[in-house]
Amino acid sequence: MNILFITDPTPLGGATNALIMLTKQLKAKGCNITVCVSGTPELKARLEDCGIKAVDTGHIPAMINRPRSALKAVVKKLVFSSKRNIYNLPSAVKKAERAVDLSSIDIIYTNSARSDLGCLLAKKFGIPHIVHLREFFSDGFELIVLRKNYTHFLNNYSVSFLAVSDSVKNNWVKNGIEECKTIRIYDGVEKNRIIARSAKNRFNNNLRLVIIGAIMELKGQHICIKALRALPEKIRKNVHLDIIGWEDQNYRDYLDRLIYKYGLKEQVRFLGIKDGVENILCNYDIGLMTSRSEGFGLVTAEYMTAGICVIASNSGANPELISDGVNGLLFERNDFKALARCIASLYCNRDMLEKLAANGRERATKEFDIEVCANRIYKICTEVLLNH
């Protein structure tokens, strides 16, 4: 089976890590994989290190991040729409044609619905097209949609949609995606590569927290910092937070000001982008997921697999992964005082922390496994070929 993947120009994160793991699994099943990337040399290099062909088509996605300023949003939409329609998309299609023998491709697989290049290639060459719905169409991501009637366009040139959660599925269906074509498949992690937290790391006076993901307002690192400040001093001095991920510099500057204002320099560290994060999760007690609206949360599944307790906002898909008081704790989105209460309760009750962490690990190893995810996707691809 020859599959052409289409990704978009987002930095390395949950969606791109999921792509890497999925393509590796499909390659192991005998699929020939080619990936069209867009201006992401690090992703291209990582794919090629896995023996997967990657070509840069430079395509601009159909959904882009919205600036806070309304005027800047209007200008950005006009500029990007003109650039896409006049030059970028025709050029991207030509680059794909030159780099890939499209007559040999069995399936086009778009890794994120932000991109519409897969639809254009499917339309032109009559190749069945699958779209992975990894993010919400609305409700929290503040995106600018550059193609008119976008969901209608996706419906016309896609045979199947794979949603990473019921929350994402319901959101896209509400906005026009055909429900009969849409299947929920949870993302998975490479559980055998994640080092589990061991007994020697437990039951000391300190509490070690980590939040992993893009350092941007949407992800809510400021909620974590404010929660630390809200802790009673006798607890706060023993609680330490590591923040890992690529940075939006303006937001990072804001976080630095908060840390200075609250006197938390000794409690908070920024570790930047870390390769091999699966090897260091075992060093923490609690993993935080404070996003405003998370489509799945691959890092949440990684926390759970590593056997560290998860505290997550009660938004997006978080309540699908975390059952409050059973395999983690949920707090009201954006309520830093509620997050502080969760942290304090686990600091004071280590038995509860261990129980929640163990339950989370049990669920993750059963349900959030990349092999399970890839097997389901491979089966769907096979069915699409048989029915096309």
C-alpha positions as CSV (number, residue, x, y, z in Angstrom):
1,M,0.0,0.0,0.0
2,N,1.5,3.4,-1.1
3,I,0.4,6.2,1.2
4,L,1.1,9.9,0.7
5,F,0.9,11.9,3.9
6,I,0.3,15.6,4.0
7,T,1.3,17.6,7.1
8,D,1.2,21.3,7.8
9,P,3.9,23.8,8.8
10,T,3.4,23.6,12.6
11,P,6.5,23.1,14.8
12,L,7.2,19.7,16.3
13,G,4.4,18.9,18.8
14,G,1.7,16.4,19.5
15,A,0.3,16.2,15.9
16,T,3.7,15.8,14.3
17,N,4.9,13.4,16.9
18,A,1.8,11.3,16.3
19,L,2.6,11.5,12.6
20,I,6.1,10.1,13.1
21,M,4.9,7.3,15.3
22,L,2.0,6.4,12.9
23,T,4.2,6.4,9.8
24,K,6.8,4.2,11.5
25,Q,4.1,1.7,12.4
26,L,2.6,1.6,8.9
27,K,6.0,1.3,7.4
28,A,6.6,-1.8,9.6
29,K,3.4,-3.3,8.2
30,G,4.9,-3.0,4.7
31,C,3.4,0.3,3.6
32,N,5.4,2.6,1.4
33,I,5.2,6.1,3.0
34,T,6.0,9.5,1.5
35,V,5.3,12.7,3.5
36,C,4.7,16.2,2.1
37,V,6.0,18.7,4.7
38,S,6.0,22.5,4.6
39,G,8.9,24.4,5.8
40,T,9.7,22.1,8.7
41,P,13.3,20.9,8.2
42,E,13.4,19.3,11.7
43,L,10.3,17.1,10.9
44,K,11.8,16.2,7.5
45,A,15.0,15.2,9.1
46,R,13.3,13.0,11.8
47,L,11.2,11.3,9.1
48,E,14.2,10.6,7.0
49,D,16.0,9.2,10.0
50,C,13.2,6.7,10.3
51,G,13.7,5.7,6.6
52,I,10.6,7.6,5.4
53,K,10.8,9.8,2.3
54,A,9.9,13.4,2.9
55,V,9.5,16.2,0.4
56,D,8.9,19.9,1.0
57,T,6.0,21.3,-1.0
58,G,5.9,24.6,1.0
59,H,2.1,24.6,1.1
60,I,0.2,27.2,3.3
61,P,-2.6,25.6,5.2
62,A,-6.3,26.5,4.9
63,M,-6.5,27.3,8.7
64,I,-4.0,29.6,10.3
65,N,-3.6,31.1,13.8
66,R,-5.6,34.3,14.4
67,P,-3.8,37.4,15.9
68,R,-5.3,39.0,18.9
69,S,-5.8,42.3,17.0
70,A,-9.0,42.3,14.8
71,L,-7.2,44.6,12.3
72,K,-4.2,42.3,12.1
73,A,-6.5,39.3,11.6
74,V,-8.2,41.0,8.6
75,V,-4.9,41.9,7.1
76,K,-3.4,38.4,7.7
77,K,-6.4,36.8,6.1
78,L,-6.2,39.0,3.0
79,V,-2.5,38.5,2.6
80,F,-2.4,34.7,3.1
81,S,-5.6,34.1,1.0
82,S,-4.1,36.0,-1.9
83,K,-0.7,34.3,-1.6
84,R,-2.3,30.9,-1.3
85,N,-4.7,31.2,-4.3
86,I,-2.4,33.0,-6.7
87,Y,0.9,31.3,-6.1
88,N,1.3,28.9,-3.2
89,L,-1.3,26.2,-3.8
90,P,-0.6,25.8,-7.6
91,S,3.1,25.7,-6.8
92,A,2.6,23.1,-4.0
93,V,0.6,20.8,-6.3
94,K,3.3,21.0,-9.0
95,K,6.0,20.3,-6.4
96,A,4.1,17.2,-5.2
97,E,3.7,16.0,-8.8
98,R,7.4,16.4,-9.5
99,A,8.5,14.7,-6.3
100,V,6.0,11.9,-6.1
101,D,4.7,9.4,-8.7
102,L,1.0,10.1,-7.9
103,S,-0.1,7.4,-10.3
104,S,1.3,4.9,-7.9
105,I,-0.3,6.4,-4.7
106,D,-3.2,4.3,-3.3
107,I,-4.3,6.7,-0.5
108,I,-3.7,10.3,0.4
109,Y,-3.7,10.9,4.2
110,T,-3.8,14.4,5.6
111,N,-2.4,14.5,9.1
112,S,-4.3,17.6,10.2
113,A,-7.4,19.2,8.8
114,R,-5.6,22.5,8.8
115,S,-4.2,21.5,5.4
116,D,-6.2,21.3,2.1
117,L,-3.4,20.2,-0.2
118,G,-4.6,16.6,0.1
119,C,-8.0,17.5,-1.1
120,L,-6.6,19.3,-4.1
121,L,-4.5,16.3,-5.0
122,A,-7.4,13.9,-4.4
123,K,-9.6,16.0,-6.7
124,K,-7.1,16.2,-9.5
125,F,-5.9,12.6,-9.5
126,G,-9.0,10.7,-8.2
127,I,-7.1,9.2,-5.2
128,P,-9.1,8.3,-2.1
129,H,-8.4,10.8,0.7
130,I,-8.4,10.4,4.5
131,V,-8.3,13.3,6.9
132,H,-7.1,13.1,10.5
133,L,-9.1,15.5,12.7
134,R,-6.6,16.4,15.4
135,E,-7.9,19.8,16.5
136,F,-11.2,21.6,17.0
137,F,-12.6,23.5,14.0
138,S,-13.9,26.1,16.6
139,D,-14.1,26.5,20.3
140,G,-10.8,27.7,21.6
141,F,-8.2,27.5,18.8
142,E,-9.0,31.0,17.3
143,L,-8.2,30.1,13.7
144,I,-8.7,32.0,10.5
145,V,-10.2,29.8,7.8
146,L,-8.9,30.8,4.4
147,R,-11.1,28.6,2.2
148,K,-14.8,29.4,1.8
149,N,-17.2,26.6,2.9
150,Y,-14.2,24.6,4.1
151,T,-16.1,21.7,5.7
152,H,-18.1,21.3,2.5
153,F,-14.9,21.2,0.5
154,L,-13.5,18.5,2.9
155,N,-16.6,16.4,2.6
156,N,-16.5,16.5,-1.2
157,Y,-12.9,15.3,-1.5
158,S,-12.5,13.0,1.5
159,V,-13.7,9.4,1.9
160,S,-13.1,9.2,5.7
161,F,-12.4,11.4,8.7
162,L,-10.5,10.0,11.8
163,A,-11.1,12.1,14.9
164,V,-8.7,11.8,17.9
165,S,-11.5,12.2,20.4
166,D,-15.3,12.3,20.7
167,S,-15.0,16.0,21.5
168,V,-13.2,16.7,18.3
169,K,-15.5,14.5,16.3
170,N,-18.6,16.3,17.7
171,N,-17.1,19.7,17.1
172,W,-16.4,19.0,13.4
173,V,-19.8,17.4,12.9
174,K,-21.5,20.4,14.4
175,N,-19.6,22.5,11.9
176,G,-20.6,20.5,8.9
177,I,-18.4,17.4,8.5
178,E,-20.4,14.3,7.6
179,E,-20.9,12.2,10.7
180,C,-21.3,9.0,8.7
181,K,-17.7,9.3,7.5
182,T,-16.2,10.1,10.8
183,I,-14.6,7.6,13.2
184,R,-13.1,8.3,16.6
185,I,-9.7,6.7,17.1
186,Y,-7.6,7.7,20.1
187,D,-4.0,8.6,19.5
188,G,-1.4,6.3,21.0
189,V,2.1,6.4,22.4
190,E,5.1,4.1,22.1
191,K,4.6,2.7,25.5
192,N,7.7,0.5,25.4
193,R,9.9,3.6,25.0
194,I,8.5,5.4,28.1
195,I,10.3,4.8,31.3
196,A,7.8,4.4,34.1
197,R,8.2,6.2,37.4
198,S,9.7,3.8,40.0
199,A,9.4,3.4,43.7
200,K,12.8,5.1,44.4
201,N,11.3,8.3,43.0
202,R,8.4,8.4,45.5
203,F,7.5,9.7,48.9
204,N,10.0,12.5,49.5
205,N,9.1,15.9,50.8
206,N,9.3,17.6,47.4
207,L,6.6,17.5,44.7
208,R,7.9,17.7,41.1
209,L,5.6,19.0,38.4
210,V,6.0,19.2,34.7
211,I,4.1,20.7,31.8
212,I,5.1,19.8,28.3
213,G,3.8,21.5,25.1
214,A,4.2,24.7,23.1
215,I,4.7,27.6,25.4
216,M,1.8,29.7,24.3
217,E,-1.2,31.3,25.8
218,L,-3.5,28.5,24.6
219,K,-1.6,25.9,26.6
220,G,-2.0,27.8,29.9
221,Q,1.4,27.8,31.5
222,H,0.4,31.1,33.2
223,I,-2.3,29.1,35.0
224,C,0.4,26.8,36.4
225,I,2.5,29.7,37.6
226,K,-0.5,31.5,39.3
227,A,-1.4,28.2,40.9
228,L,2.0,27.9,42.5
229,R,1.7,31.4,43.9
230,A,-1.7,30.5,45.4
231,L,-0.3,27.5,47.3
232,P,0.3,27.9,51.1
233,E,3.9,28.9,51.6
234,K,4.8,25.7,53.6
235,I,3.7,23.7,50.5
236,R,4.9,26.1,47.8
237,K,8.6,26.0,48.9
238,N,8.6,22.2,48.3
239,V,6.9,22.3,44.9
240,H,8.9,22.7,41.7
241,L,7.7,23.1,38.1
242,D,9.6,22.4,34.9
243,I,8.2,23.9,31.7
244,I,9.2,22.1,28.5
245,G,8.5,23.1,24.8
246,W,9.2,25.6,22.1
247,E,8.4,29.2,22.9
248,D,6.3,32.0,21.7
249,Q,8.7,34.8,22.8
250,N,6.1,37.4,23.7
251,Y,4.3,34.8,25.9
252,R,7.5,33.6,27.4
253,D,8.3,37.3,28.4
254,Y,4.9,37.5,30.1
255,L,5.6,34.3,32.0
256,D,9.0,35.6,33.1
257,R,7.4,38.8,34.5
258,L,4.9,36.6,36.4
259,I,7.6,34.5,37.9
260,Y,9.6,37.6,39.0
261,K,6.4,39.3,40.4
262,Y,5.5,36.2,42.5
263,G,9.1,35.4,43.6
264,L,9.0,31.9,42.0
265,K,12.5,31.9,40.4
266,E,13.5,29.0,42.6
267,Q,10.3,27.0,41.9
268,V,10.1,27.3,38.0
269,R,12.5,26.2,35.3
270,F,12.3,26.5,31.5
271,L,14.0,23.5,29.9
272,G,13.3,24.4,26.2
273,I,12.7,21.6,23.7
274,K,13.8,18.3,25.0
275,D,14.5,15.2,22.9
276,G,13.8,11.9,24.5
277,V,11.2,13.3,26.9
278,E,9.9,9.8,27.4
279,N,13.1,9.1,29.4
280,I,12.6,11.9,31.9
281,L,8.9,11.7,32.7
282,C,9.8,9.2,35.4
283,N,11.5,12.0,37.3
284,Y,8.2,13.8,38.0
285,D,5.2,13.2,40.3
286,I,2.6,15.2,38.5
287,G,2.0,16.1,34.8
288,L,-0.1,19.2,34.1
289,M,-2.4,19.7,31.2
290,T,-3.9,23.2,31.4
291,S,-4.8,23.9,27.8
292,R,-7.9,26.0,27.0
293,S,-9.1,23.3,24.6
294,E,-7.1,20.1,23.9
295,G,-8.2,17.9,21.0
296,F,-6.6,14.8,22.6
297,G,-3.5,15.6,24.4
298,L,-0.7,13.1,23.4
299,V,1.4,14.4,26.3
300,T,-1.5,13.5,28.7
301,A,-1.3,9.9,27.4
302,E,2.5,10.0,27.9
303,Y,2.1,11.3,31.5
304,M,-0.3,8.4,32.2
305,T,1.9,5.8,30.6
306,A,4.9,7.0,32.7
307,G,2.9,6.5,35.9
308,I,2.8,10.1,36.9
309,C,-0.4,11.6,38.1
310,V,-2.3,14.0,35.8
311,I,-4.1,17.2,36.7
312,A,-6.0,18.5,33.7
313,S,-8.4,21.3,32.9
314,N,-12.0,20.1,32.4
315,S,-12.1,21.2,28.8
316,G,-11.8,19.7,25.3
317,A,-11.0,16.0,25.4
318,N,-9.4,16.0,28.8
319,P,-12.5,14.5,30.6
320,E,-12.4,11.7,28.0
321,L,-8.9,10.7,29.2
322,I,-9.2,11.6,32.8
323,S,-12.0,10.5,35.2
324,D,-11.8,12.9,38.1
325,G,-10.8,11.2,41.3
326,V,-10.3,7.9,39.5
327,N,-7.2,8.2,37.3
328,G,-6.3,11.8,37.8
329,L,-7.8,15.1,38.8
330,L,-9.8,17.7,36.8
331,F,-10.1,21.4,37.6
332,E,-12.3,24.2,36.2
333,R,-10.6,25.6,33.1
334,N,-8.6,28.9,33.8
335,D,-9.3,28.6,37.6
336,F,-5.7,28.7,39.0
337,K,-7.0,28.5,42.6
338,A,-8.8,25.2,41.7
339,L,-5.5,24.0,40.2
340,A,-3.7,25.0,43.4
341,R,-6.2,23.0,45.5
342,C,-5.6,19.9,43.4
343,I,-1.8,20.3,43.8
344,A,-2.1,20.8,47.5
345,S,-4.4,17.8,48.0
346,L,-1.9,15.5,46.2
347,Y,1.0,17.1,48.2
348,C,-0.8,16.2,51.4
349,N,-2.1,12.8,50.3
350,R,0.6,10.8,48.6
351,D,-1.4,7.6,48.8
352,M,-4.1,9.2,46.6
353,L,-1.4,10.5,44.2
354,E,0.0,7.0,43.8
355,K,-3.5,5.4,43.4
356,L,-4.5,7.9,40.7
357,A,-1.2,7.5,38.9
358,A,-1.4,3.7,38.9
359,N,-5.0,3.8,37.6
360,G,-3.9,6.3,34.9
361,R,-1.0,4.0,33.8
362,E,-3.4,1.0,33.6
363,R,-5.8,2.8,31.3
364,A,-3.1,4.3,29.1
365,T,-1.3,1.1,28.5
366,K,-4.5,-0.6,27.4
367,E,-6.1,2.2,25.4
368,F,-3.5,4.8,24.3
369,D,-1.1,2.5,22.5
370,I,0.3,3.5,19.1
371,E,0.1,-0.2,17.9
372,V,-3.6,-0.3,18.7
373,C,-4.1,3.1,16.9
374,A,-2.0,2.0,13.9
375,N,-3.8,-1.3,13.5
376,R,-7.2,0.4,13.4
377,I,-5.9,3.0,10.8
378,Y,-4.3,0.3,8.7
379,K,-7.6,-1.6,8.7
380,I,-9.5,1.5,7.6
381,C,-7.0,2.1,4.8
382,T,-7.4,-1.4,3.6
383,E,-11.2,-1.1,3.6
384,V,-11.0,2.2,1.7
385,L,-8.9,0.5,-1.0
386,L,-11.3,-2.4,-1.3
387,N,-14.3,-0.1,-1.6
388,H,-12.7,2.5,-4.0
